[in-house]
């Protein structure tokens, strides 16, 4: 079959903004096996003195995660953070209404902070504005960030750490627009509470970066109006507004699924436009940016996403343990392309979640850990995207999708490091059947050569990794990539994600 011709033009003058390390964040929630037997498994052969799995820490470092949001998620809206500090044998067991489970509180704030230090990640804390409010938020902030000499700071010193944790990023609740959320509120109720909480938190620590809850999906009936009302109440007190998106799954319409990033593009554009409208109406000088702090492919109708019920309140049940295939990994890579393309407005993002729960890393209790297919595009993008994100001109044939209308057969983004001169191109071929002949105009970057070209694809796009076989399908060298006369060329197979790394000769 003859390939489809696609041309891309890159130029160092057309910059969207810097590559932001926080784009490569993730999420650890007390949900299913994310914490218990995920990151924390005291009986595991690699567990350290705190009970954290060393094999998982190694994979987190390899993944390139920079920030981790904690402890939720829906879990946080019913969480008493005080239950998770102090002597472990004295901590209470609680019912978690969000996931119909029992929370044993073996891991809490102090343990999480120690795990962040081991994994080399920045903590991003969420506070409970569902069943709690200003007083509890201030107490947690004091516990985490205040020096010794006050009640909560001295409690931290007695429990675990003499020095403050100095947590900078704080989420003001979670998905408060959702009727499923414990303590769900109207936009006005939540906006006023978030503004009051933020104002008090800044009195204790003026240097905080605060994230106010935006919509939990673009399909919510209140989407847009929610952001407008909440930001009208809280604009001066916050720095970012959150966006969450999971409605990406292959439901028999693979062509639409492969174009999922179109929805993310529209989501970001709509939230940015709404925030700017509030900015204009309120005559504010600063600009509100976006924290896309929950995003992923999630098969919500599968059996593993059904909660326990009735009298069944298990500890760390198997929940949301999707097994991802090659097409899922291509979509995850494409969603990262979208996030990078919007680096002027998306200042932070969190792949949800990190281990076992709709995650790139899977574990067996007491046993093996392995990389899912989605691990690879995330890890390679996090490792090699550097410098500035470029605004590309892409000329590609369109293909029809039922969900999004006509979309380009190829999507791409590139980064340029002005210090080294390196250019890295990330590209997705969305076609189900046709390869792409890619031509990239690089005349604005003289003297480049290919130092690495890899493609993740497989004739069977439904192949999934397992503990027994996580390596049969990996990103493989793309031997078709070459540079000549200021142009790069490569052949990209159908349903594929690719990376081309170009450096000066």
N, C-alpha and C positions, 0 to 999 in steps of 0.2 A: 504494500500500500504506500502511495506517495505521501510524504509528510505535508502537513499544513505549514505554510510559511508565516512566520511572525517576526516583526521587526521591533526592536526596542532601542531608544536613544537615551543615553545617560550623559549628563554634563555637570561638572563640578559647580557651576554657577547656580544650579537649581536645587536648593536645599530646603527640605521641609523643617528640619530641626535636628537636635542632637540625638544620637542613640542613648536612650535612658536605661541605665542598669535596672531600675525598678520595673521595667517592662517584663522582666523575666522572674517575676515573683510567683509564689504558689500559696497553698492554703492547707492548714492542718486543723481539722475540726474534730471534736469529740463525737464521732459518727462512725458506726460500724467498727471496722478494724483499722481505721486510720491511725489512731493513737495506740491502742492496746493490741499487741502482736504486729503492729505496723512499725512505728518508730520506737515503741517501748515494749520489750519482751525480755524480762529479767532472766528467764531460763535459757535464753538463746546462747549458743556457743560464742558468739561475738559480742555479747552484751557487756557493757562497762559497769562500773560501780553504781551508776544511776539507773541501770536497767535498759539503757538505750542500745539498740542494735548497731554495731559497728559497720556491718555490711550495708545497712540502709544509709547511714551517714556517708559512706563512701559513694554510694549511688547518687545521693542528693548533691554532693560536691561535683560529681561528674555531670549531672544534669545542668549545673550552672545556675541553680536557683539563687536569687539575691535577697528576696524578702519572703517572709512567711506570715500569713494572716492567721490569727488565733484568738479565741478558741471556737469561733463560729462566725457566720453560719447561723442556721435556725437554732442551734443549741444555745447560743449565747443569750437568747431572749428569755430564757428561764434559768440562767446560771447564776449561782451565788459564788463569786470568785473566792470568798473567804473559806469555802469548803475545801479548796484545793491548796491551802497553805498550812504550815505547821506540821507536827509529827504525823507521818503517814498513817500509823496505826490508830490515830484518834480522829481521822477524817470520816465524815458521814457518807453513807451511800444514799443517793437521791434518785428519784424518778426523773427521767428526761422525757418530757412530753413531746418534744420535737421529733424524736426518732423512736419512741415507745421502747426505751431501753433503760437499764440501770447504769448510772454513772458512779463508779467506785471511788473517784477522786484520788487515784494513785498518782496521777500526773496533774499538776496545776501550774500556777504562774512561775514559781521558782524552778521547777523541773524544766518547763518549757524554755526559760531563759538560758539554762545551762545547756540544753540541747541546741539552741540557736548558736551558742558560742562554739560548740563542737562541730556543727555543720557549716559554720562560717556564713550565717545568714542574718539579716536584719529583722527583728521582730516587728510585726504590725498588729497591734492589739485592738480587739473589738470590745465594746462595753455594752452592758445590758440596759437598753432603754425600752424593753418590753414590759417586764415585771418590776423594774427598778428605775432609778433616775439619777438626779443630780448628785445627791449625797453619796451614793455608792460609787459613782464614776469618780468623784473627787477622792474618795478613800483609796480606790485602786490606783489612781494616778500618784497619790502620795506614797503608797506602798512601793510603786515602781521607780519613781523619779526623785523623791525628796531625799536630801541628806539626813543623817541621823539626828535625833533630837526631838522628833515628834512621835506620836503614838504609833502610826502605821509605818513610818520609816524605821523606828526601833523594832517593830515586829518583824520587818524584813531582815534587819540585822540579826535578830535572834534566831530567825528561821533558817536563813540561807546565805545572805550576802550583805556585807558591810557597805559596799559601794552601791549607789543607785544604778538601775539598769539603763536609765536615760533613753527610754522608748520615745521615739519622735512621732511616728505615725499612729493615729488612733481613728478607728471607725466608730461613728456615733450611732450604734445599734446596727441592725441587719434587716434588710428587706421589710421595712415597716409598712410598705404599701400592700403586702400580701395578706389576705384573710387567713392563710394558714399560720401566720406568725403569731406566737404567743405575745399578747399585748399589742396586736395590730391597731393602728391608729389612722385617722384621717390625715391628709396632707397638712392641714392647718395645725392639728394637735401635735403631730410629730415635728413639724417645722419649728413651732414655738419651743418644744421641749429640747430639740437639738440646739437651738440658739442659746437657750438658758444654760444648757450643759457646757457647750463650747465656751461661753463667756466665763464661766467659773473655772473651767480647766485652764484657760489662758491666764487667769489671775495667779495660779500656782506656777505655771510653766509657759511663758509667752512664746517660746520657740516651737511649740507643737505644730504639726501638720495634721489638720482635721478633715475627715472624710464624712460628708453627710450622705444619707441614704437617698439614692435615686431609685429608678424603677427596677424591679426584679426581673423584668423582661420587656422587650419592645412591644409585645403583644398584650400587655396589661391594659385594661380599659381606661385606666387613669394615666397611661404613659403621656408624657409631655405636660399635661396639666399638673401632675404630681410634682415634677421638677420645678415648674414655674412657681407653684405655691410655696414649696419648701425653701427654695432659694430666695424668694421674696422675704421670707421670715429670717433666714439665717445667712444671707449673702456675706455680710461683713465679718461673720464669726468663723467661716469655714474656708478651706482652700480647694477642696476637690469634691465632686459629686460622684457617687458610685454608679456603675452600670453592671448588670449581670445578664448573662446569656448562656442558656443550655439547650435551646430548642434546635439543636443540630444533631440529627440522627438519620441514618439511611433506612427509610421506611418503604422501600420498593421503588423509590424514585432517585436512583443514583445520580442522575444528571443534576437535579436540584441540590442534592446533598453536597456535591462537589463544588457548588457555587455558594455555600453557606456564608462565606466571607462578605458577600454582597449585603446580607442582613446586618453583619457587624459594621460595615462601612456606613450604612444608613443609620444605624443606632447611634454611632459616634457623631455623625453629622447633625442628627436631630437634637441630641442632648447639648451639643456645643451651641447650636442655634438658639435653643431655649435659654441656656445660661447667658448668652450674649444679649438676648432680649431683656432679661431681668437686669443685667448690667446697665443697659441703655436706659431703661425706665427708671431705675434707681439712681442713675448718675454716679455709679461706682467707678472707681479708677482701676481697681485690680480686675483680673480675669480669672474666672473659675475654670479649673481643668478637670479632667476625668480620671477616676480610678476604676479601671475595668477589673474589679477585684474578685469576680467569679466568672470564669468562662471555660467551656470545654464541650466536647461531644459527650452526650449522655443519653442512653437508651432507657427512657423513663418507664416504658411499658413492659420491660422485661421482668421476669419473676424476681430477680435479685434486687429490684427497686421497690418491692412490696414490703411494707413495714410489718413487724410483729403486731399482734392484736390481742385483745382480751386480757387474760391473766398472764400472758407470756411477756415478761419484761427481762430479756436477757442482757448480759454484759457483753459488749463488743460482738454483736451478731454479724453475720455475713450480710452486708447491705451495700447496694450500688457498686458491686464489683464487676463492672463491665470489662469484657475481654476485647481489646481493640484490634482491628485488622488493618490492612495496608491502606484501604480507602479512608479509614478514620485518621490515620497518621497524615495522609495527604491533606485532609481538611484541617487538622490541627496546625500543620505547617502553613496553610493558607491563612488561617486566622491570625497567626503571628505576623504574616505579611501585612495584614490589615492593621494590626496594632502598630507596627513600625511605620506604616504609611501615614498614620495619624499621630505621629510623635509630637506634633505641635500642640495637640490637645490631650492626648492620652499620656499622662505623666507617671502612671503606675498601673500594673495589671497583675492578676494572680490566677494562674492555672489551678482550677479546682477539680480534684484535690491532689495531694502529693503521693500518698501511699494507700494502696488497696481500694480506696473509694474513688471511683471514676478517675483512676490515677495512672501515671506513667510507670510507677514502680509497684510491683506486686511482691507479697511475701507469703510464705507458709509459716504458721505458728511454730516456733522452734526450729524451723527448717530453712529452705532456700529462699533467695530473693532474685527477681529477674526484671529485665527491662521489657515493657510493652512496646509495640510499634510506635506509639506516640512519643516515646522517650527520645527518639533519634532526631526528628526535625527540631524539637525544642532545644536539645543539648547542642546541636550544631549551630543553630541560630544564636543561642546565648553565647557560645564560645567565640563566634567569628564576626558578628555584627558589631561594628566599632566606628567611632567618629561621628559622621553625619549621615542622616537618611536623605537620599536623593529623590527628587520628584521625576519620575520616568515618563517618557512618551511611549506608550505601547500601542502598536497597530496590529490587531489580531482579528481574525474572523470571529463572528458572533455565533453562539449556539443557543437554541431555544430551551428554556427551562419552564416547567409548569409553575414553579413557585416564584421565580424572580424575573420572568420574561427573558429577553435576550441578554446574554452575558458573554464577555470575551472568552475565547477558548483558553487563553493563557493569562495568568495573573502573576505579577512580579513586583519586587522592590529591590533596591540596591543601597548599600552603604559605602561611604568613602571616608577613609582615614587620612586627613590632610597631613598628618605627621609622617606617615609611612608611604602614602600614595596608594595604598591597597584599596581595591574595589571588590566587594562581595555582592553577588547577585543571587537572590532567592526566587525561585520560579516554580509555578504549578501548572501542569498540563491537565485541564479539566475534561478533556475529551475522553470518552469511553473506549474509542476504537482507533483514533488516528494519532500517529506521532506528530510532534511539532519540530519543524526545522527553525531553530532560533538564530536570529542574526541581531547582534548588539553593536550599535555604533558607539565606539569608545574613543573617538578622535580627540575628545577633550582630556583624555588621560594617556598621553603618549608613553610608550615604552613598557606596556604591560605584557605579562605572560601568564599562562595558566599554572598555578601552583597546586591546585586541587580542584577536582570536579567530581561530585558524587550525585547519585540519583537513587531515591527510594521508590521502587516499583516492583510489581510481580505480576506475571500473567494471571494469577488468581488473586484478585484484590481482596478476597475474604480471608486470606491467610492471617492467623493470629499467633503470637508468641505464647509459649507455655513455659513452665519450669523445666520441662524436659527438652524443649527446643525453642530457645530465644534467639538463635543466630542464623537459621536457614535463610531468613530474609532480613537483610540489613542494607543501609545505604552502601552502594557499590560504586567503584570508580566508573566514571563516564568517559570512556576513551575517545568519544567523538568530539570533545571540547578542544578548541584551538583558537589562537589569536593570530591574525595576519592583517597588515595594512590598517591598523586601528580599528579592527572589527573582531568581535568574538562570535564564534559559531558553536552550536551543539545540537544534538538530536535528543529530544525529550520524549520518552515513551508515554502511551496513554496512562491516565490515572497515576500521575507521578509527581513527586516533589524533588527538586534539584537545588544544589548549591554550587556556584562557580566562584572560586577564589582566584583573584587576579592580583599580581604584584609587579612592581617595577623590575625590569631586567637588571 
